[in-house]
């Protein structure tokens, strides 16, 4: 687990993608800590070494067989329970599979807001109605599902949803899908969202 403490009254929990606690997650957590938040990024995979992007299929299989969305949700709930008395505000930010876990956490009473980056599996849980403010980011182009269809279903629930140029992974500077302008815009919208809650 990565834990950065700044003696803040706000903690941001970052939930990684299927690859694990890699350089992208470490860099993102550092960027949040520079905004004076405390940051926690649990390692949900149960292995020290993150998967490489070239191991996407193996990473996905490992996540689904050894972690899964429900188990990840239980782990995050346990951490929230452990830290909730230490902070005035708790936010959860997830990427891809982690965004779906963040979405599932939006029903927790002590969560003040969630942000999801390209959580394509949220489409399996659209019946859920967040109990806290939710901000979701999607790319224009998702090969596995119709972004506009999911977008419409979420907007009905008054959830703030944005589409950005690029593909799944647009915010990851270590990915070939990195889209610098979209990454900066999303980070800026996310910071504004957190500070307004």
C-alpha positions as CSV (number, residue, x, y, z in Angstrom):
1,X,0.0,0.0,0.0
2,X,1.2,3.5,-0.8
3,X,0.3,6.0,2.0
4,X,1.4,9.7,1.8
5,X,0.6,11.8,4.8
6,X,0.4,15.6,4.8
7,X,-1.6,16.0,8.1
8,X,-4.6,16.9,6.0
9,X,-8.2,16.7,7.1
10,X,-9.0,15.2,3.7
11,X,-7.8,11.8,2.4
12,X,-8.0,10.6,-1.2
13,X,-8.1,6.9,-1.8
14,X,-6.8,5.9,-5.2
15,X,-7.9,2.6,-6.7
16,X,-5.6,1.2,-9.3
17,X,-6.3,-0.5,-12.6
18,X,-5.9,-4.2,-13.3
19,X,-2.1,-3.6,-13.6
20,X,-1.6,-2.8,-9.9
21,X,0.3,-0.1,-8.1
22,X,2.5,0.9,-11.1
23,X,4.4,4.1,-12.0
24,X,1.2,5.8,-13.3
25,X,-0.5,5.2,-9.9
26,X,2.5,6.4,-8.0
27,X,2.8,9.5,-10.1
28,X,-0.9,10.3,-9.8
29,X,-0.7,9.9,-6.0
30,X,2.3,12.2,-5.8
31,X,0.4,14.8,-7.8
32,X,-2.5,14.6,-5.3
33,X,-0.1,14.9,-2.4
34,X,1.3,18.0,-3.8
35,X,-2.2,19.5,-3.4
36,X,-1.7,18.8,0.3
37,X,-4.1,15.9,0.6
38,X,-3.3,12.6,2.4
39,X,-3.3,9.8,-0.1
40,X,-3.8,6.1,0.2
41,X,-3.4,3.7,-2.7
42,X,-3.9,0.1,-1.6
43,X,-2.3,-2.7,-3.5
44,X,-5.3,-4.9,-4.3
45,X,-3.5,-7.5,-6.4
46,X,-1.6,-9.3,-3.6
47,X,1.7,-9.2,-5.5
48,X,4.6,-6.9,-5.2
49,X,5.3,-6.4,-8.9
50,X,2.7,-4.7,-11.0
51,X,1.8,-6.1,-14.4
52,X,3.3,-4.6,-17.5
53,X,1.0,-3.1,-20.1
54,X,2.1,-5.8,-22.5
55,X,0.5,-8.3,-20.0
56,X,-3.0,-6.9,-20.3
57,X,-4.8,-10.3,-20.7
58,X,-2.9,-11.9,-17.8
59,X,-3.5,-8.8,-15.6
60,X,-7.2,-8.9,-16.4
61,X,-7.4,-12.6,-15.7
62,X,-5.5,-12.2,-12.4
63,X,-7.8,-9.3,-11.3
64,X,-11.0,-11.1,-12.1
65,X,-9.9,-14.5,-10.6
66,X,-8.0,-13.3,-7.6
67,X,-9.6,-10.0,-6.7
68,X,-12.9,-9.1,-8.5
69,X,-15.1,-6.1,-8.0
70,X,-16.8,-7.4,-4.8
71,X,-13.6,-8.4,-3.0
72,X,-12.0,-5.1,-4.0
73,X,-15.0,-3.3,-2.6
74,X,-14.7,-5.1,0.7
75,X,-11.0,-4.2,0.9
76,X,-11.7,-0.5,0.3
77,X,-14.6,-0.5,2.7
78,X,-12.3,-2.0,5.4
79,X,-9.7,0.8,4.8
80,X,-12.4,3.5,4.9
81,X,-13.7,2.0,8.2
82,X,-10.1,2.2,9.6
83,X,-9.5,5.8,8.6
84,X,-12.9,7.5,8.7
85,X,-12.5,8.9,12.2
86,X,-9.2,10.6,11.3
87,X,-10.6,12.7,8.4
88,X,-13.3,15.3,7.8
89,X,-13.6,14.2,4.1
90,X,-12.9,11.0,2.2
91,X,-12.8,10.9,-1.6
92,X,-12.2,7.9,-3.8
93,X,-10.6,8.1,-7.3
94,X,-10.5,5.0,-9.4
95,X,-9.0,4.1,-12.8
96,X,-10.7,1.6,-15.2
97,X,-11.5,-1.5,-13.0
98,X,-10.7,0.8,-10.0
99,X,-13.3,3.3,-11.3
100,X,-15.9,0.6,-11.1
101,X,-14.9,-0.1,-7.5
102,X,-15.1,3.6,-6.8
103,X,-18.6,3.7,-8.3
104,X,-19.6,0.8,-6.0
105,X,-18.2,2.8,-3.0
106,X,-20.5,5.7,-3.8
107,X,-23.1,4.1,-1.6
108,X,-21.0,4.4,1.5
109,X,-22.2,6.9,4.0
110,X,-18.9,8.4,4.9
111,X,-17.6,9.0,1.3
112,X,-17.8,12.6,0.3
113,X,-17.3,12.1,-3.4
114,X,-16.0,9.7,-6.1
115,X,-14.2,10.2,-9.4
116,X,-14.0,7.5,-12.0
117,X,-11.6,7.5,-15.0
118,X,-12.8,5.3,-17.8
119,X,-14.7,2.8,-15.7
120,X,-16.1,0.7,-18.5
121,X,-17.7,-1.9,-16.2
122,X,-19.8,0.8,-14.5
123,X,-22.2,-0.2,-17.3
124,X,-22.9,-3.4,-15.3
125,X,-24.0,-1.4,-12.3
126,X,-26.0,1.5,-13.7
127,X,-28.9,0.7,-11.4
128,X,-26.8,2.0,-8.5
129,X,-27.6,5.6,-7.4
130,X,-24.7,7.3,-5.7
131,X,-25.2,8.6,-2.2
132,X,-22.4,11.2,-2.7
133,X,-21.4,13.5,-5.6
134,X,-19.9,11.5,-8.5
135,X,-17.7,12.7,-11.4
136,X,-17.0,10.3,-14.2
137,X,-14.6,10.6,-17.2
138,X,-14.9,8.5,-20.4
139,X,-12.9,8.6,-23.6
140,X,-14.7,9.3,-26.9
141,X,-13.6,5.9,-28.1
142,X,-14.3,2.7,-26.2
143,X,-14.2,-0.5,-28.2
144,X,-16.1,-2.6,-25.6
145,X,-19.3,-0.6,-25.3
146,X,-21.3,2.4,-26.5
147,X,-20.0,5.4,-24.5
148,X,-23.0,7.6,-25.5
149,X,-25.5,5.1,-24.3
150,X,-23.8,4.8,-20.8
151,X,-23.4,8.6,-20.8
152,X,-27.2,9.1,-21.3
153,X,-28.1,6.5,-18.6
154,X,-25.8,8.3,-16.0
155,X,-26.9,11.8,-16.9
156,X,-30.5,10.9,-16.0
157,X,-29.2,10.3,-12.5
158,X,-27.7,13.9,-12.4
159,X,-24.2,12.5,-12.3
160,X,-21.5,14.7,-13.7
161,X,-20.1,12.9,-16.7
162,X,-17.5,14.1,-19.2
163,X,-16.1,12.7,-22.5
164,X,-12.6,13.4,-23.5
165,X,-10.6,13.1,-26.7
166,X,-8.6,9.9,-26.8
167,X,-9.0,6.3,-25.8
168,X,-9.2,4.2,-22.6
169,X,-6.0,5.2,-20.7
170,X,-5.9,8.8,-22.0
171,X,-4.7,10.0,-18.5
172,X,-1.8,7.6,-18.2
173,X,1.6,9.2,-19.2
174,X,3.1,5.7,-19.4
175,X,0.6,4.4,-21.9
176,X,0.6,4.7,-25.6
177,X,-3.0,5.9,-25.3
178,X,-1.9,9.0,-23.3
179,X,-3.6,12.2,-24.5
180,X,-1.9,15.1,-22.7
181,X,-4.6,17.7,-23.2
182,X,-7.4,15.4,-22.1
183,X,-5.3,14.3,-19.1
184,X,-4.7,17.9,-17.9
185,X,-8.4,18.8,-18.5
186,X,-9.6,15.8,-16.5
187,X,-7.2,16.5,-13.6
188,X,-8.3,20.1,-13.5
189,X,-12.0,19.1,-13.4
190,X,-11.3,16.5,-10.7
191,X,-9.5,19.1,-8.5
192,X,-12.3,21.6,-8.9
193,X,-14.9,18.8,-8.0
194,X,-13.0,17.8,-4.9
195,X,-12.5,21.4,-3.7
196,X,-16.2,22.2,-4.2
197,X,-17.5,19.4,-2.0
